[in-house]
Amino acid sequence: MNSRYLEQARERVDNEEILVNLVARRVRQLHRGARPMVKPDSALMEADDVALKEIAEGLLAAEMTLAPEGEPELAGEEESSHEPKITL
């Protein structure tokens, strides 16, 4: 993992847990064939570094929303769930 990109990404996303989830979700997308939004530094650049570079350059961010009171976020969830939902 590129420490320079990691530090730059940490400056953009304060919460480490959100950063980890954001990177993990983007890595899954890249592994499934999504195109990178940045030019990789080399042909051997790992997907986690690509995701960190995208975040560091401000091309990828997280949006957090809470489900409205009394409405579950997804079918089958408890109504009292107030966990934030992270979307890319």
N, C-alpha and C positions, 0 to 999 in steps of 0.2 A: 504494500500500500504506500502510495506516494505521500510522504509527510507534508510536503509543501501544499498539495491540494487539500489534504486533510485539515490543515490549519486554516486555509482560506475558506473552506466549507464551514468550519466551526464558527468563523466570524459571521457568516450569513445565517446559520441555523444555531441558535443559542442552546437549545435543548438537545443533549446528546442522544437520548432515546429516539427522538423524532429524526435526527440525522441518520442514525443506524437504520431505522425503518425506511426512510426515504431512499437511502443507498441500496438497501436490500431489494426494495420494490423495483428500482430502476435497473439493477443488475438482472433481475428476472426478466424484465422487458427486453433488455439487450440480448440475453441468452435465447430468447424466443424469436429474435430476428429484428427487433426495433433498430432503427438507424441511429447512430450517435449524433447528438446535436453539436458536437465539437470534433475537431480533427484530432485523432489519436496522435500522441507524441511519436509512437512507433507502431509497426504492425503487430508487435507482441504486447501492446498495452492491455492490461487486464480490465475487465468490465467494471470492477469496483473503482479503479482509477479514472475510467471514463466518466462514471457517475459522479465522483467527487469533483472532477474538472468541470462538469456541467453545472454543479451546484456552485462551485467557486467562481465561475464566470457569470453567475446570476441567471442561467438559462433554465434552471430547475428549482422549484420552490415547493413548499408544502402549504396547503390551505387546511385549516382546522375548522370544523363546524360541529356544533352540538345538535343532536336531534331535538326537535321541539318538545316541550313538556307533554308527556303522555303518549308520544308517538315513538314506536320502536324504530331504530335505524334500518334494520333488515327484518324480513318476515321471520317469525319464530324467536326473536330476541325478547328478553324481559323488558317490560315497559319502563322499569326504573333505570335502565341503562343510560348513563350520561357520559359515557366514554367518548373522547374526541375521535372524530373520523378524519383520517389523513387521505387527501387526494392529491394526485400529481397534476 
